[in-house]
Amino acid sequence: MLTFKKTTLIDAPVEKVWEFHERPDILDILTPPWQPVKVMKREGGLDIGAITEFQLMLGFIPIRWLARHTECNKPYLFVDIQEIGPLQSWEHRHKFTPKNGQTELTDEIKYEIPGGRIVEILIGWWVDFRLQDMFSYRHEITQKWVTEKM
């Protein structure tokens, strides 16, 4: 199993950062423009049982990804897992930790690539690079929205 983690100190209280993540259009806001991802369905907000269905493009091949929320502790944590998708497994923990009026935003992902350890060694670096790119963008956008637009 591989692990990815990105932490950023956001200049806003935890309640405001959580509120931003509750927006119905949050995935449209946080998806980098260069990523071939389309939100097909989103139901349930951040609560346990909420689902989000995406369509990813791998070249010209559409890939379905269905994520379900399995934990929610407002305004500190929500967790989603992949139920259908391209990976063997995926668990994404979104943590919001108060820090002197600011919020430490942490995205932690544990995942397995199909094909086992050899495939993870061969392409794990590429997946990590893509996650770093995506979550750097997401954290930057979060910082901008909660300090400028909300």
HELIX and SHEET records of a PDB file:
HELIX    1   1 VAL A   14  HIS A   21  1                                   8    
HELIX    2   2 ILE A   26  LEU A   30  1                                   5    
HELIX    3   3 ARG A  117  LYS A  144  1                                  28    
HELIX    4   4 TRP A  145  LYS A  149  3                                   5    
SHEET    1   A 7 LEU A   2  ILE A  10  0                                        
SHEET    2   A 7 GLN A 102  GLU A 112 -1                                        
SHEET    3   A 7 SER A  89  LYS A  99 -1                                        
SHEET    4   A 7 LEU A  77  ILE A  84 -1                                        
SHEET    5   A 7 ILE A  61  ASN A  73 -1                                        
SHEET    6   A 7 ILE A  51  LEU A  58 -1                                        
SHEET    7   A 7 VAL A  37  GLU A  43 -1                                        
END                                                                             
